[in-house]
Amino acid sequence: MPEDPIARFKQERQLLNDVVMKYAGLAMRRFYSLDGQVYRQGALPARMKELMGLVASLVLRCDDCVTYHLIRCHEEQLSNEEVEEALAIGLVVGGSITIPHLRRALRCWDELQQRPSSAGTPPLPQHLASLLRTIATILEWPTERKRKLQAICSLLKDQVEHYDWVGFYLVEDEPGLLVLGPFAGAPTEHVRIPFGRGVCGRAAAEQQTVVVQDVAKEQNYLACSVDVKSEIVVPLLRNGQVLGELDIDSHKLAAFGEHDRRFLEAVAELVVQAWD
């Protein structure tokens, strides 16, 4: 496992959740779903909900939960002062018995503060943030994964003007091979793509998002249509394994900006979290 304590925590949490989902029945799955839903943006802002979760976790002396909520507080760009005040409430409510957990909490927060900060990064535009919430809801539907992915493809193509083709490529029985899954847009002849070939194969091989703002200038490119001018591919990664990827084509040059990248990477993360 990584030496980085935060990365190690995230990886172990994901591994253990995967084991839970392997054996989980309906009751456990419903509880996990509820646990995720309750912290989403609603009448209360998500950042406030994370602080509430942090206070409750400290009072209950659950170090794992405290660490998780601190990570989420960092992702929500909460300040040192906001986190300290929340921890102070937890200390007052929980009493001196929480002090060892408070020490570990502040050590964790200090570690998070040493990382590159996302402070100053503007929030996603409202329409993309709304789409992200809709996608989270789709992923909770009690239906098979491919139907959920198809609904996501259709939603993205219909709701984002410059997304002219949206599809998922999946790694199924053969490692190192991407197989076309659900998509929305014109049919494509590229239904099986080896890792490394084309923009899709490159994203899978490199395990990172690839943005091509002018496909005519890309040497390693598999042409789907003369109308396609730019492309973005976001891999679906879990524990260093490529599960598939989200591929989007646009008929506009330089169609994909930083908002698109952040939004689509968030979509990919939601899909991976819901993978079973």
Summary of the structure (lengths in Angstrom):
residues: 276
radius of gyration: 20.5
end to end distance: 22.2
largest distance: 67.8
contacts: 811
relative contact order: 0.09
helix: 53%
strand: 14%
